[in-house]
């Protein structure tokens, strides 16, 4: 049965087919796969990538010291609502001996920046509630946009991101740094080399004790994440654990998510913390949250693979993204890194893998199948910092691709496919784990889209 959007979309395309001006459909035929013109999209190579940063919190200021050191990148403008954060950003760039950026200040100042001729790229590191408004303003202003996760939270907003990127012909990519984690990229390479056999199942998560978000040590405007948990159930932060798995499992590149079911645990740990872990006088003391202590979701792909996705920020639990990928010939996992292959790794069928390989053999695999990007700039990335180096590799890749005129590693369709799960997990979890279809934002182009290859950086064009 068609939903409202499908009906309107089909009607629009039917009308376009009868018109000389075919709209998005005609553009898709000329510039990319039918129905998904941003798959493989490239823009003219940029000699210098001029960046405007909107949102100068921890992520925004943190990226300045990395991005300002990248070849061919210039932070031309910054935007925030706080004088102190703007001053910190300017000082950070001054220490890097970078020119002083143009300043945009105020709740709506990002709109002027997005419409200006000062920048080519908007780096969107605002609170969650502003991700979509800033991204749409950037694209409508003709700017490429890179948006922190979660980049969009509803199915409707995900369609808006997709359709605006297609209409304006600009990149819209989520800043999912975990794609570039060493073990995530190792796993990707192991799958590409056939070491694990055929992938049948994977597990990812964002398991992180985040109860400190309710304390009273920060100004009220910094509680945007905690406020979201008060208003929403389900999984509001699916991408860290999921997006690397999607690339490894060829989601939107030969396979796609079919449907999802989700379940929330009760909220006991956060409730206990709110009652007993806050100082007297904290206005949040005794407040209740809709988010469960643990959300668990199961995803089935059209190709028959399964994914278990988990989220928790309110229990005393060490950080983990799980990152388990199960193939027909072995398994690899992280937190900590482990691997087990059938037999001795030479595919002796039927030889059970009853235990993880010892550290020596596991590390031999880790070195042998290290992803090319980590071989090329891994040591530099560790020195530059950012979550063990993956932040630096992420920024190095998108800036390199823009300068070289290459496709980005992920597209707006990946952003939408994973972002829409925020709404779907909430709806499923609050309706007895009802199964819900995941929209196909590529409109069928996933069937013929090429798989992601082993990307790298040519150091001849990357002199730091």
Secondary structure, DSSP 8 states (H G I E B T S, - for coil): ---HHHHHHHHHHHHHHTSSS-HHHHHHHHHSBTTBTTTT------SSEEEEEE--SHHHHHHHHHHTTSTTEEEEEEEES-HHHHHHHHHHHHHTT----EEEESTTHHHHHHHSSS-SEEEE---GGGHHHHHHHHHHTT-EEEEESS---SHHHHHHHHHHHHHHT--EEEE-GGGG-HHHHHHHHHHHTTTT-SEEEEEEEEE---GGGGSSSS-GGG-HHHHHHHH--S-S--HHHHHHHHHHTTBTTTB-EEEEEEEE----HHHHHHHHSS-TT-TTTT---SS-S-EEEEEEETTS-EEEEEEESSSS---B---EEEETTEEEETTTTEEEESTTTT--TT----S---HHHHHHHHHHT--HHHHHHHHHHHHH-SGGGHHHHHHHHHHHHHHHT---SS-HHHHHHHHTHHHHHHHHHTTTT--EE---TTTTGGGT----------GGG---
